[in-house]
Structure formats: C-alpha cells, structure tokens
C-alpha cells in the first residue's frame, strides 16, 4: 500500500486504494480511488502496474489541476451539458445563458478516480442534478475525453 502523504485515510479494497486527497485548487478535500487495473483485458503488462505507480501518476495530474485548469474543465462540462440539453428546444438565448451560468456555479468536484494514464472527475450539482453525478473522463493532459451523467 502506498505510503504517500498525498493520500489521507488510505484503505485498499479489491486491489484499489481508497482515500482522500487535498487538491490545492479546490476549497475542499475530495474522495479518491487509485486503480492499478487496466481497461484492456488483453494487456499482459497490467500485472506490472501497482498502486504506487498510480498514486505517482495521480500526483502529477493533481499538480496540473490549477484553479484555471479546473475552471476550464467546469466551463467545458457546463457548456456541453447545456448545449446538449437545449439543442432540440426552441429556447431564447437569455434562458440558455442563465442555465449555463447556474450549472457552472453548481458544479463541485466530489471524487476523483485515478488510473495510470488518466482520471475521472466526478462532479455533483445537487440543486440541478438531484441524485446524479456528472462523470468527466480526463487524459493525463487534462483534456476532456467524455462526459456522462449517472445516478449516484
């Protein structure tokens, strides 16, 4: 198990490290998981990946999560969700702009799930998406690969 001071309250369950981390650009501590497994079931090198490697990669990602980087991610997530929501509706620009602004303000990082080459930022917006999570897949350069909304 990782002895990194980066992870607080570490617990390993089913080969996945669970804990909390402080992200300097956020005003709160977030839950985090560090998963050494690979999505590629054919990857024979998967056995060479350990939790400490994932924690090290996660620390690099967190260092990149500056206030500006998080603001850019929030802006992209809010814009894509709002555009998708209103794409098939006849809505005036003021209503769409108000909805976009409200979503930007409501989005809050609740958890970060790390693996060796990327992360999932799990946002909540409890006043807008009641009982749901907005899951944002990032690569190691913080580019948004995918956005999905799931029941919490």
N, C-alpha and C positions, 0 to 999 in steps of 0.2 A: 504494500500500500504506500502511496505517496506520502512523503514527509514534508511536502512543500508547505511553507507558511501561507502560500497563496490560497489554499483550500482550508476552510474552517469547518469543524464538526464532521470530519471525514468518516464515511461508513461505506464498506464495499458490500454490494448485494449483487449476486449473479455476475461477478466479474466486472461490474460497473461501479465506479466511485461516485458517491453522492455526497454533497456537502453544500456549503455556502461560500460565496466569494464577494469581495468588495470590488466594485468597478468604479474607479475614481470619477468617471464622468457621470455616474448616477448618484442620486442622493439617498440610495438605499442598498442594502445587501440583497443579493439575489441567490436563489437556489441554483445549483449547478449539478450536472452529471457529466462524467468523463467516461466515454465508452470506447474501449480499445478494439471492439469488433468492427468488421468491415461489411458494407452492404454487398460486396462482391463475394458470393459464396464459393466461387472458384479460386479465390485468392489464397494460394498456399502460403504466402508470406504473412498472412494475418496472424499466425502464431507468434511472429517476431515483434508484434506491436504490444506494448504493455501500457498500463495506466500512467506510469511516469512520463512516457513519451507524449501521451495525450494531454497531460497536465502541462507539460512544457509548451506544446503547441497552443494550448488554451491561453497560457500566459502571454504568448506573442499576440494572439488575437485580441485579448483584453487590452493590451498596451495600445493597440490600434483604435480601440473604441473610445476615441476622444469625444468631447462634447459635440464638436462639429460633425464627426462621423455618425454619432447616434442621431443627431438632428437630421442629417441627410437620409438615414435609413427610415426614420419616422416619417419624414416628408414623402419618401417614395412609397412606403406602405400605405399611408393615408391617401395619397393621390391615386394609387392603383385600385384600392378598395372603393373609393368614392367614384372614380371613373367607371368602374365595373357596375356599381350599384345604380348609377344614373344613365348608363349607356343606352338603355332601351326605354327610357322615360322622357317625356317632354317636361323638363324642369328648367325653371329660369336660372340664370347664372348666379343670382344672389343666393338662392336656396342651396345650390351645389357648393358655393363658396362657404356658406355658413356651416354646412355639413362637414366639409373638408377641414375647416378650422376647428370644429368641435372634436373631430376624430383625432387630429394632431394633438390637441390638448389632453385628450383622454387616454391616449396610448401610454402604457407603462410596461417596462420590461419586468416580467415576473420570474423568468427562469432562462438559463442558457444551457443547452445541451451541446457538449463538445465531442468531437471525434478528431482523428489525426489531421484531416485536411479540410475542416470546416466547422460550422456551428449552426445551431438553430437558436434564434432568439424567439422566445415565447412571450408575446405581449398579451396584456389584458386591457380592456377598455370597458370596465364594468357598467358604466352608465349607458353605453351604446350596444355592446355585445354581451348581454347578460348571460352568464353561464357558459361563455365561449372563450377560446384562446385564438389568437392570431399567431400562427407559426410561420416564421420567416427563415428560410434557409440561406445561409451566407457561405461564401467560399473563404479561403484564407486571406483574400484581399478585401473582404467585407462587401463584395458585390452581392446583390440580392439575386439569388437563383430562382426562388419560388416563394409564394405566399399562399397560405391556406388557412381557412377558419374552421375550427373543430369545436365540438362540445368539450367543455372542461371535465 
